[in-house]
Amino acid sequence: MDAAWQVESGELVYINPWFVVRELGVRQPDGWPISYFSVHHPRPAVGILAIEQSRLLLIGCS
């Protein structure tokens, strides 16, 4: 089993002056295909709150 994620497709979903959203079709290391969304922001501090099945995830970068 290859331990890397593989990007199989990509599409620009939304763009404005503050951020860009892309949807990527990826294959996980276990071989399962999923859609992965990435948000690109030109400013140095961004946080994203994802809610899934009563779980919270906060991702930030600086």
PLY file of the C-alpha trace (Angstrom):
ply
format ascii 1.0
element vertex 62
property float x
property float y
property float z
element edge 61
property int vertex1
property int vertex2
end_header
0.00 0.00 0.00
1.36 3.42 -0.98
1.40 5.75 2.06
0.85 8.97 0.08
-2.33 10.82 -0.81
-2.78 11.10 -4.57
-4.52 14.06 -6.22
-6.57 12.80 -9.17
-8.52 15.95 -10.12
-8.97 19.57 -9.11
-11.57 22.26 -9.67
-11.86 25.91 -8.68
-15.09 26.20 -6.68
-15.12 29.80 -5.49
-12.90 32.87 -5.67
-13.15 36.38 -4.21
-10.62 39.01 -3.06
-10.20 37.31 0.35
-9.91 33.58 -0.39
-10.00 30.80 -3.00
-11.78 27.45 -2.54
-10.76 24.38 -4.54
-12.25 20.89 -4.57
-9.74 18.09 -5.10
-10.54 14.51 -5.95
-7.99 12.54 -3.94
-7.20 8.92 -3.20
-6.31 8.31 0.45
-3.38 6.07 1.45
-5.86 3.20 1.99
-7.04 3.55 -1.63
-10.42 5.12 -0.80
-11.39 8.08 -3.07
-12.78 11.23 -1.43
-13.41 14.90 -2.18
-11.09 17.23 -0.30
-11.66 20.97 -0.11
-8.81 23.41 0.32
-9.08 27.09 1.18
-6.23 29.41 0.24
-6.00 32.76 1.96
-3.27 35.37 1.31
-3.29 36.72 4.87
-1.01 35.18 7.53
-3.61 33.97 10.07
-6.63 31.83 9.16
-8.76 29.42 11.18
-11.30 26.91 9.90
-13.89 25.22 12.07
-15.22 21.93 10.67
-18.16 20.18 12.32
-18.76 16.52 11.53
-20.68 13.99 13.58
-20.46 16.05 16.79
-16.72 16.59 16.39
-14.98 19.94 16.11
-11.69 20.58 14.36
-9.85 23.89 14.36
-7.08 24.37 11.84
-4.95 27.47 11.87
-1.82 28.65 10.17
0.46 31.58 10.63
0 1
1 2
2 3
3 4
4 5
5 6
6 7
7 8
8 9
9 10
10 11
11 12
12 13
13 14
14 15
15 16
16 17
17 18
18 19
19 20
20 21
21 22
22 23
23 24
24 25
25 26
26 27
27 28
28 29
29 30
30 31
31 32
32 33
33 34
34 35
35 36
36 37
37 38
38 39
39 40
40 41
41 42
42 43
43 44
44 45
45 46
46 47
47 48
48 49
49 50
50 51
51 52
52 53
53 54
54 55
55 56
56 57
57 58
58 59
59 60
60 61
